[in-house]
Amino acid sequence: MNASIREILAGGTQGASVRVQGWLRTARHAKELSFLELNDGSCLAGLQLVAAPELPNYESEVKRLRTGCAVEATGTLVESPGSEQRFELRVEALACVGEVADDYPLQKKRHGFEFLRTIAHLRPRTNTLGAVLRVRSAAARAIHDFFEQRGFVLLHAPIITASDAEGAGQMFRVTTLEANAPPRDQAGRVDFARDFFGRETFLTVSGQLEAEIAALALTRVYTFGPTFRAENSNTSRHLAEFWMVEPEMAFCDLEGDMQIAQSFLKSVIQGVLEACPEDMAFFDQRIDTTVLATLRHVIEAPFESLTYTEAIQRLQRSGKSFEFPVEWGRDLQSEHERWLAEEHVQRPVIVTDYPAGIKAFYMYRNDDGRTVRAMDVLVPKIGEIIGGSQREHREQPLRERLREAGLSEQRYAWYLDLRRYGSVPHAGFGLGFERLVQFMTGMANIRDVIPFPRVPGYAEF
């Protein structure tokens, strides 16, 4: 029978005849036997194939095999004399699928992640990147399970949009106009009325605004898809293309939003720990020896809650010398967020009620006129992992916020309509999926937790 290595190691039986397919991690040819470690990506472990000279193609093909070769083998499972795994395969037939190359760049040694980014088409075959991709898959499954169990409806938000959900303007333009000679209007400006959509359009930075439309009809929805930021940042925390999870709930205030966010984070982490114990143990041993302890602490400990004003006061009294100034009215930087989560409360912390001037136009303004009903969930090692708010559901305050942000009321007419026709308090949040994967795996650079990173100056594949 055909079987994955994961199935064989978990539930195979001695003496069973199986066929396996995959890629060689190592190939060691001794005088009497060849020992080949096969991996098919189904799990971290490989399966040792033992091939003897009695095979008809032993001299002509088997002994030519090298690391990186794709092979198909049939044989009998026998107990492995080694302690690392239960079975090995006594080969009865073996064939190389494809070519044998002597210059395969991935050898049995540790390669730096920077080097692996230069051969990103091969890096999924490494232990680390293979484990990252399995954890990503398990995390995505846990996310869908969480929302399905709570009655949320999955919404496919558009990737091409005319709205800037963040109001920051760092968006990739989508156009079919000729780059060298675009049409011009009477004022000499590019005439986007003659573009494909008849107006300026962009790659989305968030599915939130569209999620609000659906939530005000279906009550609980969520989006999970790619988003884009044209931010010229080359840090280890930023990508130009990344995935966002964005639930939106009608008849929900900031407190309800905070409760869902906390339950969500705990549930997804628990789901990954249960689905990927071998991969998570690998990250704990090879990447960050505190990963599992940190994740279990997040699951078990209640989250702390602080207002932005309280957080500023505690940072100012900390006695720490921060690189960035700590002042009321300034946004918290990663170093501030990490101090709050790692040193001050030593567990995840939710910071609420930020100054209106540093938050997006759609957030509900508090009665003090200075702050909005925003919340950020901060975790150790990463800082902000979730950002959310209660949305401004009142028409006139929203108009004022649009004017303050310099945004066109005409462009957001449909968004204002939602405040006129059956408006209710509603709230939601966004979680950067790659930041979550980075947090769960302990990987230092966010470019190593996405299969095909998009950053300034790099868009391979």
C-alpha positions in Angstrom: 0.0 0.0 0.0 1.0 3.6 -0.5 1.7 5.3 2.9 3.0 8.5 4.2 6.0 8.4 6.6 3.8 10.0 9.2 1.2 7.2 8.9 4.0 4.5 9.0 5.7 5.8 12.1 2.4 6.4 13.9 0.5 3.2 13.0 2.6 0.9 10.9 2.9 -2.8 11.7 6.1 -5.0 11.5 6.2 -7.1 8.4 3.8 -4.9 6.5 4.6 -4.3 2.8 4.5 -0.6 1.9 5.4 1.8 -0.8 6.9 5.2 0.0 7.8 8.2 -2.0 9.9 11.3 -1.1 13.2 13.0 -1.2 16.5 11.8 0.3 17.9 13.7 3.2 21.1 11.6 3.3 22.5 8.7 1.3 25.3 6.6 2.8 26.7 3.8 0.8 28.7 1.1 2.6 30.3 -2.0 1.1 27.4 -4.3 1.9 24.4 -2.0 2.3 23.1 1.5 1.4 21.4 3.5 4.1 19.0 6.2 2.7 17.0 8.6 4.9 13.7 9.4 3.1 11.4 12.3 4.0 8.1 13.1 2.3 7.2 16.3 4.3 4.3 14.6 6.1 6.2 14.9 9.4 9.6 16.0 10.8 11.1 12.5 10.9 12.4 10.6 8.0 12.3 6.8 7.3 15.5 4.9 6.9 15.6 2.7 3.8 18.1 -0.2 3.9 19.0 -1.4 0.4 21.2 -4.5 -0.2 23.3 -5.5 -3.3 20.8 -8.1 -4.2 18.6 -5.4 -5.8 18.9 -5.7 -9.6 19.7 -2.0 -10.0 21.9 -1.7 -6.9 25.2 -0.9 -8.7 23.6 0.9 -11.7 21.2 3.1 -9.8 21.0 2.8 -6.0 24.7 3.5 -5.4 24.5 6.6 -7.5 21.8 8.2 -5.3 22.7 11.4 -3.5 21.1 13.8 -1.1 18.1 15.6 -2.7 17.1 12.7 -5.1 13.5 11.9 -5.4 12.8 8.1 -5.0 10.1 5.6 -4.8 10.7 2.5 -2.8 8.7 -0.7 -1.9 9.7 -3.0 0.9 8.9 -4.6 4.3 8.7 -2.7 7.6 11.1 -4.1 10.2 12.0 -3.0 13.7 14.7 -0.4 13.6 17.8 -1.2 15.7 18.2 2.5 16.3 16.4 4.3 19.2 15.2 7.3 17.1 12.3 5.6 15.3 10.2 2.5 15.5 10.7 1.1 11.9 13.0 1.1 9.0 12.2 -0.2 5.5 14.0 -3.3 4.1 13.9 -2.3 0.4 12.7 -4.8 -2.2 12.4 -2.4 -5.1 13.8 1.1 -5.5 13.7 3.6 -8.3 15.0 7.1 -8.7 12.4 9.6 -10.0 14.1 12.3 -12.0 17.7 13.2 -12.2 20.7 12.6 -9.9 22.5 15.9 -9.1 26.0 16.2 -7.5 25.5 19.9 -6.7 22.4 19.8 -4.5 22.8 22.9 -2.2 21.1 21.4 0.9 23.5 19.1 2.7 23.2 17.5 6.1 24.4 20.5 8.1 22.9 23.6 9.5 22.3 26.3 6.9 21.7 29.9 7.9 18.3 31.3 7.3 19.7 34.2 5.3 21.3 31.6 2.9 18.1 29.7 2.7 16.2 32.8 1.6 18.5 32.8 -1.5 17.2 29.3 -2.4 13.6 29.8 -1.2 12.4 27.3 -3.8 14.3 24.5 -1.9 14.1 25.7 1.7 10.7 23.9 2.4 12.8 20.6 2.3 14.7 21.7 5.4 13.6 20.5 8.8 12.9 24.1 10.0 10.9 25.4 7.1 9.0 22.1 6.7 8.0 22.4 10.4 7.0 26.0 9.9 4.7 25.1 7.0 3.0 22.3 9.0 2.5 24.7 11.9 1.0 27.3 9.6 -1.4 24.7 8.2 -2.4 23.5 11.7 -2.8 27.1 12.9 -5.1 27.9 9.9 -7.2 24.9 10.6 -7.5 25.8 14.3 -8.6 29.4 13.4 -11.4 28.1 11.1 -12.4 25.6 13.8 -12.6 28.3 16.5 -14.9 30.5 14.5 -17.0 27.6 13.1 -17.7 26.4 16.7 -18.9 29.9 17.6 -21.3 30.5 14.7 -19.1 32.9 12.7 -19.6 33.0 8.9 -16.5 33.1 6.7 -16.5 36.1 4.4 -14.2 36.4 1.3 -13.3 40.0 1.3 -12.0 41.6 -1.9 -8.3 41.9 -2.6 -8.8 44.9 -4.9 -10.4 47.9 -3.2 -11.0 51.6 -3.5 -10.9 52.2 0.3 -8.0 52.7 2.6 -9.1 51.0 5.8 -6.2 52.3 7.8 -6.1 55.9 6.3 -2.3 55.7 6.1 -2.0 55.7 2.3 0.7 53.0 2.2 -1.1 51.0 -0.5 -0.1 49.3 -3.7 -2.0 50.8 -6.7 -3.7 48.4 -9.1 -3.9 49.8 -12.7 -3.9 48.9 -16.3 -2.9 52.4 -17.5 0.3 52.7 -19.6 3.1 53.4 -17.2 5.1 55.6 -19.5 2.2 57.6 -21.0 -0.9 57.5 -18.8 -3.9 59.5 -19.9 -4.2 63.0 -18.3 -7.2 65.1 -17.3 -7.5 68.8 -18.0 -5.4 69.7 -14.9 -2.6 67.4 -16.1 -3.2 64.7 -13.5 -3.4 61.0 -14.3 -7.0 60.4 -15.4 -8.0 57.3 -13.4 -11.5 57.6 -14.7 -10.1 55.9 -17.8 -8.5 53.1 -15.8 -9.9 49.5 -15.7 -12.3 50.2 -12.8 -13.0 53.8 -13.7 -11.3 55.0 -10.5 -8.2 54.6 -8.4 -7.9 51.1 -6.9 -5.4 49.4 -4.6 -4.5 46.1 -3.0 -6.3 45.9 0.3 -4.6 46.6 3.6 -7.5 45.0 5.5 -10.8 43.2 5.0 -12.3 45.0 8.0 -14.6 47.5 6.3 -16.2 44.8 4.1 -16.5 42.6 7.2 -18.5 45.4 8.9 -21.0 45.2 5.9 -21.5 41.5 6.5 -21.5 41.6 10.3 -24.4 44.2 10.1 -26.4 41.5 8.3 -25.1 38.1 9.6 -24.0 39.3 13.1 -20.7 37.3 13.3 -18.3 37.0 10.4 -14.6 36.7 9.9 -12.2 37.1 7.0 -8.9 35.3 6.5 -6.9 36.3 3.5 -3.9 38.2 2.0 -3.3 41.9 2.7 -0.7 44.3 1.5 1.3 47.3 2.8 3.6 49.4 0.7 5.7 50.3 3.7 9.4 50.6 2.8 10.5 48.6 5.9 13.2 46.0 5.9 12.9 44.9 9.6 12.5 41.4 10.8 8.8 42.2 11.7 7.4 43.5 8.5 6.2 42.0 5.2 4.7 43.7 2.2 2.3 40.8 1.7 0.9 38.9 4.7 -2.3 37.2 5.8 -4.8 38.7 8.2 -7.5 37.1 10.3 -10.3 39.6 11.0 -13.5 38.8 12.9 -16.3 41.3 13.2 -19.2 41.1 15.6 -22.4 43.1 15.7 -24.0 43.9 19.1 -20.5 43.8 20.6 -18.5 46.4 22.6 -14.8 46.6 23.4 -15.2 44.3 26.4 -16.7 41.6 24.3 -14.0 42.1 21.7 -11.3 41.6 24.3 -12.9 38.4 25.5 -13.1 36.9 22.0 -9.5 37.9 21.3 -8.3 36.2 24.5 -10.3 33.0 23.9 -9.2 33.0 20.2 -5.5 33.2 21.0 -5.6 30.5 23.7 -7.7 28.2 21.5 -5.5 28.5 18.4 -2.2 27.9 20.3 -3.8 24.9 22.1 -4.9 23.5 18.7 -1.4 23.8 17.3 0.3 22.2 20.3 -2.1 19.2 20.0 -1.7 18.9 16.2 2.1 19.4 15.9 3.8 18.0 19.0 6.9 16.8 17.1 7.3 20.1 15.2 6.8 22.2 18.3 9.3 20.1 20.3 11.8 20.7 17.4 11.3 24.5 17.7 11.7 24.3 21.5 15.0 22.4 21.1 16.5 24.0 18.1 15.1 27.5 17.7 14.1 28.9 21.1 14.2 26.8 24.3 11.5 28.9 25.9 8.8 28.5 23.2 6.8 25.8 24.8 6.9 27.3 28.3 5.8 30.6 26.9 2.9 29.2 24.9 1.6 27.1 27.8 1.8 30.2 30.0 -0.3 32.1 27.5 -2.9 29.3 27.5 -3.1 29.1 31.3 -2.7 32.7 32.5 -5.5 35.3 32.4 -4.5 38.3 30.3 -3.8 41.6 32.1 -5.7 44.7 31.1 -4.3 48.3 31.2 -5.4 51.5 29.7 -3.0 53.3 27.4 -2.6 56.0 30.0 -1.8 53.5 32.7 0.7 51.8 30.4 2.5 55.1 29.7 2.7 55.9 33.4 4.2 52.5 34.2 6.7 52.7 31.4 7.8 56.2 32.6 8.2 54.9 36.2 10.1 51.7 35.0 13.5 53.3 35.2 14.3 51.7 31.9 16.2 53.6 29.2 14.2 53.1 26.0 15.4 53.9 22.5 12.1 55.6 21.7 10.6 58.3 24.0 7.6 57.4 26.2 5.1 60.2 26.0 1.3 60.4 26.2 0.1 60.8 22.6 2.9 58.8 21.0 2.3 55.2 19.8 3.9 52.4 21.7 7.0 50.9 20.1 7.9 47.2 20.1 10.4 47.7 23.0 7.6 49.3 25.1 5.1 46.6 24.3 7.6 43.8 25.1 8.6 45.4 28.4 4.9 45.5 29.4 4.3 41.9 28.5 7.7 40.3 29.4 8.9 42.3 32.4 6.0 44.3 33.9 3.1 41.8 34.0 5.0 38.7 32.7 2.1 37.5 30.6 -0.1 38.8 27.8 -1.5 42.2 28.3 -4.4 44.1 26.6 -3.8 47.8 26.3 -7.0 49.8 25.7 -8.2 53.4 25.2 -5.5 54.9 23.0 -5.3 58.5 22.0 -7.6 59.3 19.0 -4.7 60.9 17.1 -2.7 57.7 16.7 -5.6 55.4 15.8 -7.7 54.9 12.7 -10.8 57.0 11.8 -13.3 54.2 12.4 -12.7 53.7 16.1 -15.4 54.7 18.7 -14.5 58.0 20.4 -14.8 57.9 24.2 -16.7 60.5 26.1 -13.4 62.3 27.1 -13.0 63.3 23.5 -9.3 62.4 23.6 -9.3 58.6 23.4 -10.9 55.9 21.4 -12.1 52.4 22.3 -9.2 50.6 20.8 -7.3 47.6 22.2 -4.0 45.9 21.4 -3.0 42.4 22.6 0.7 42.3 23.5 2.6 39.1 24.0 6.2 38.3 25.1 8.9 38.4 22.4 6.6 39.8 19.7 4.8 42.7 21.2 1.5 43.5 19.5 -0.1 40.4 18.0 -3.7 41.6 17.8 -5.2 45.0 17.2 -8.8 45.8 17.4 -11.5 48.3 18.5 -15.1 49.0 19.0 -16.2 50.7 15.8 -17.8 54.1 15.6 -21.4 53.3 14.9 -22.7 56.8 15.1 -23.0 58.8 11.9 -22.1 62.3 13.0 -19.0 61.4 15.1 -17.8 59.2 12.1 -18.2 62.2 9.7 -16.1 64.3 12.1 -13.4 61.6 12.2 -13.3 61.3 8.4 -12.8 65.1 8.2 -10.0 65.0 10.8 -8.3 62.2 8.9 -8.5 64.2 5.6 -10.6 61.4 4.0 -13.4 62.0 1.5 -16.9 61.5 2.8 -18.0 60.8 -0.8 -15.6 57.9 -1.1 -16.9 56.5 2.2 -20.5 57.2 1.5 -21.4 53.5 1.7 -19.6 53.2 5.1 -21.7 56.2 6.4 -24.8 54.5 5.1 -24.2 51.6 7.4 -24.5 54.2 10.3 -27.9 55.4 8.9 -29.6 52.1 8.2 -29.9 49.8 11.3 -26.6 50.7 12.9 -25.6 48.9 16.1 -22.5 48.8 18.3 -20.0 46.5 16.7 -16.4 45.5 17.2 -13.6 43.4 15.8 -9.9 42.9 15.6 -7.1 41.9 13.2 -4.4 39.3 13.8 -1.4 39.1 11.6 -1.1 35.4 10.8 2.6 35.5 10.2 3.2 37.2 13.6 1.2 34.4 15.2 3.3 31.7 13.5 6.5 33.6 14.4 5.4 33.7 18.1 4.5 30.0 18.2 7.7 28.8 16.5 10.2 31.2 18.0 11.5 32.1 14.6 13.5 35.4 14.7 12.6 36.7 11.3 9.1 37.0 9.9 10.4 36.2 6.4 11.0 32.7 7.5 7.4 31.9 8.5 5.8 32.6 5.1 6.5 30.4 2.1 7.2 33.3 -0.4 8.1 36.5 1.4 7.4 39.8 -0.3 9.6 42.7 1.0 11.2 45.8 -0.5 13.4 44.8 -3.4 12.3 41.2 -3.4 9.4 39.4 -5.1 10.7 36.1 -6.3 8.4 33.4 -7.8 
